Amino acid sequence: MADKTPLSLARRESPLIRGVVTALALGYLACFLVVPLVAVFAEAFKQGAAAYFKAFEDAETWRAIRLTLFATGLAVALNTTFGLTAAWLLGKFDFRGRHLLTSLIDLPFAVSPVISGLIFVLLFGAQGWFGPWLGDHDIRLIFATPGIVLATTFVTFPFVARELTPVMLAKGRDQEEAARMLGASGWQTFWKVTVPSVKWGLLYGVILCSARAMGEFGAVSVVSGHIRGETNTLPLHIEALYNEYQFVAAFACASALSLLALVTLALKAFAERRRDQSLNQETAP
């Protein structure tokens, strides 16, 4: 029987068609990824290395970097905890409301980040539903760091859970059932059997969550108030510098984000490869 897999069919195409398709794909990649990335670094070093590194001597820039890393770290920790728990429930148990939980996890994908930011302002702002109570107890969420963490956590909410759930389903329940039969408690089974078996899928989800959190703009822009040196994350700080015609500083900060993105991409490729290898080993006869 003839092999009709997509790979075999592609190999039977004429060299001209393969060349045209490859050229189109590479051209698209160059126009929308490589050229903008090169332009960012070119503009950042336009006035030389001294001007580039001087951009990072500004106290507001370092405050924006620290705030970005803090919000990212806290959001990733929260979403990892929830994502691991939710994926464990969805992948290992059958229960009423399972489909509802899956739909709720996907909710941030369906809501614009700007809209989510406005919702938080409506709920926790000074004139919001809970604003008077928060004000009476001297709790400030909107236009402060907690609001930025809250918005970042919401927009990155699905990533870990959505990456881990298919891995949990593919692994099945045999290992956990065997561990329980051998006398392991539920907690021991979770930490010594379940988590190690999905570690590469977990790492992959954490990397995606981190990348999304560091680059978040829309929701954070709404809840931050754009207070220079206090609530501006790095993406917001870049916008402020660009609007003030400080182009070298703006592109220098943008290049820092780009470098983080490239590092994240390399880590993502590594984690994805290890995750796929782990799944292939599990499904191999």
Beta strands, then each sheet from edge to edge (+ up, - down):
end
